Each structure stands twice: as C-alpha cells, then as structure tokens.
Amino acid sequence: MRRTLTAFLAAAALGAAGAAVAHAFSGRGATLSLPQLHGQVTWKPGARHVAVPRGRTAVLAFVAPGCRDCTAELRFTLRQLPPDLRPTVITRMVHGRSLLLLVDKLGDVRTGYTFPFAPAFVEGDLRTLAR
C-alpha cells in the first residue's frame, strides 16, 4: 500500500511539473473566454447590415400581435440603461414568433433574441454595442 501511494504521489508531482512546463512554453494559458455578446444567435460585424440611424445602437423588435408581455419586457430592459445608452427602437408587427435584433452603431445586426429573453443579457449586450 505504501509503495502504491508513493508511486501515485510521484506520478502526480511529475504530471504537475509537466503541465507547468508545457504552460510556460506554450506562450499562452488555456483560458476560456466568455462570448462578447450573449444572444441566441450572433453575427460578426458587417455580416448583416440594416438601414437604421448611424451613430446609435438600435433595437429591431418584431412583435407578434397580442404579445403584450413582449413590449413590457423590452420597456423594462431599456429602462435599466442610462438615458445616453438607450438605443433607437424600431418596432414592427409580425405573424409568428416575436424576435429582438440588436444593431451596432454602424448599422450591423450583431445579435438576436426570441421572447422571452433574459433582460440582463440584452442590457449587457446593448452596453457592449454602445461602446
């Protein structure tokens, strides 16, 4: 039992030393980064362009008839932002599922959400796009 424990501890020490050496020579650590935007779908800048007022972020809200909760949820989320960060809101009625698209200052659609969405994620994404 003592030999097994000694062998296990030696293997663990060698493994830790090997990992430290590999990390030092790799030039970068193995880190996980969070996504910049948190929508259910995201696009790179320039992938989807829409005609909205340039220089401001925008929200394109496609709302199904009778979805009062959708507009209430959007109003609640936008009230969490300081007035200077609040986007231009363009609302269109659609048949089908309600959808929210966030547009950056250059007019590029960057991320999208279906209703109901997590208000904190939409708020955070609008703050990111406003920078």
N, C-alpha and C positions, 0 to 999 in steps of 0.2 A: 504494500500500500504506500509505503514511504517513497519507494522508487517511482511509482506511478505519479505521485504528487510532485516530486522533484522534476520529473520529465515534463509534466504538464506546465509547471511554472517556468521552466527553461524555454519551452516552446512559445509560451505567451510572451515572455520577455523578448525573444528573437522576433516574433511577429510584430510587436510594438516597435522595436528598433527598425525593422524593415519598413514598416509603414511610415515612420518618421523620416527615414532617408528618402523614400520614394516621394513623399510630400515635398521635401526640401528641394529635390531635383526636378520636380515636375513644373516648377515655375508658377503654379497656382494651386490653390487648395481645391478640394472637391466640395464646393459650396452649392447649395440650392438657392436659387433666387426666386422671389415671388414675381408673378407677371405684373407688367406695368398697369394693365387695365384688367378689370375683373368681370366684364360682361360674358354672356353665354356664347358670344361669338365676337371675334376681334379681327381687324384688318390693319395691315401696315399702312403708314401714311402714303397717300397717292393711289391706293388700290381702288377706292370708291369715292368719287368726287360728286358733290351735290351743290346746287346753286343756292347758297344762303349768304347773308351778310358777312363779308370777310372781316377779320379782326376780332371777332367774338365767337365764343363757343355757342353751339346751338343744340337744341333737343328737337328731334323729329318724333312726334308722338302720333302713332297710328292707333286710333282707339275705336273699338267695336261699339256699335250702338248699345246703349243701356249699361255700359261699363262705368258706372259712377265711381266705383272704388278705384278704377284706374286713374282717373283725373284727380281724385282726392289724394291718392298715393303720390302722384307726381307733384302736386302742390305742396304736400308735406315735405317731400325731399328737397325741393327747391328753396323752401323757407329756411332750411338748415344752413344754406350757403350765405355768406355775407353778400350784401347787395351788389358790390362791384364784381363778384364772381358769378352772379346769376346769368344763365345763358338766355339767348333768344329762344323762345318756344314756338314751334310751328306744329299745330295740331290738325290732323286730317281724320275724318271718319272713314272706317273701312269695314267691310264684312269679313268676318273670320276672327283670328286672334289679334289681340292688342299687342303692339310692339313699340319699343322705345329705342331710337338710334341716337347716339351721341356723336356730335360733329366737332372737329377741332377748329382752330382759328383760321385755317387755310381752306376750310370747306370740305375736308376729307372725313368721311364716316369712319370712325375708329372702333366703335364697339356697339353691341346691341343687347337688349334685354327683352324678355317677354314678361308680361304681367302675370302674377305679382312678382315683384323684384325685391331685392334686399336694398332698402333705401341707403344704408351706409356705403354699399358698393357703388351705387350710382353717384352719390355725393362725392366719394373719393375719386371716382373717375372724372367727374366734372372738374374737381380741383386740379387733378393732374393735367387735364387738357387745357385748363385756363393758364397754366404756367407758360 
